[in-house]
Amino acid sequence: MSNKQLTITATIMAKPEKREFVKQALLKLIPPTLKEEGCLNYDLHQDNEDPDRFFFYENWASYDLWQKHLNSPHIKANQKATEGAIESVTIGQLSPVQ
């Protein structure tokens, strides 16, 4: 992969009965992620029509730094903590059009 800026979209579907738990777990990811090398922004949103749907909009300085993020201790801990509470995760990788 190149070292160009990378935009990530991550859609997380929580199980309805676990919505608040998942929301709180996702909110905990923000402070440590914003301190990571290469993180330009890490914005969490919740769907207005489907409150079980959460959406991260992220920008990373490079693909490699995003990969480092995916292997960080706080991401690994979050995946373990929310196991069974999430229906699905869909990741999109986008690059600027020039």
N, C-alpha and C positions, 0 to 999 in steps of 0.2 A: 504494500500500500504506500501511497505517497505521504509526504509530510505536509500536505495542504490542510487548511482548516476543514474540520468535519462537523457537520450538524447531525445530531441524533434526535430522533423522536422515539419515545418509548411509551407504549400504551399498556397500562396495567389494569386488568379487570379483577376487582376484588369479589369474593363471594359476598352476597348481600349481608349475611349475618356477621361478616368479618370486616365490613367496610371501615368502621372507625379504627379498628386495630391496624389495618393496612395503611390507612391515612397517617396515623401517628408514626408508624414504622418508616414510611416514605419521608415524612417531615424530618426525621432524625438523620436521614442521609445528607441533607442539604449542607449543614455547617462543615462536616469534614470534606465533602466533595468540593466545595468552593475553595478550600485550602490546597487542593491538589494541583500539582504542576500541570499547566496546559488547560485547566478548566476556565473557559471564558464566561460561561453562564450555565446555570443549572436550575431551571424554573419548573416548579410543579404546579399543575392545574387539575381541577376537578370538573368533570362534565356537568353542565347545568341541567341537562335533561336526563342523564343517567349517572346518578351520584356514585355508582360502583365503578365508574371508569375514571382512572387517573392518567395523566399525561405529563411526561417530562419533555421539555424542550431544552436541549443542551447544545453547546458549542464547545469544541475542543480544538486546541492548536494543531493536533495531528491525530491520525489513526492510532499510532503507537501509544500516545498518552491516554487515549480513550481505552485502549486495551489494558493499560496499566491500572486504570480506574476499575475496570471490570474485575480485576484480580485483587483489588484492595481489601484489607481486612473488614472494613465497614460494609462493603457490598456483600462479601461472603457471609458475614454475620446476619445481614438483613435477609438474604436468601434462605438461610437456615431458620430464622425466626418466623418468617412468613410462609414457610412451607405448609401447604394445605389450606391456606387462607386466600390464595390467588387462583382465579380461574385460568388466566392466560396472560402472557406478556408478548407483545409484538414490537420488534425493534426495527427502525428504519435508519439507514445511513444515507446522508445527502451531502453533496458537494456544491459549492457555489458555481453558478453558470457564468462563464466569462466570455 
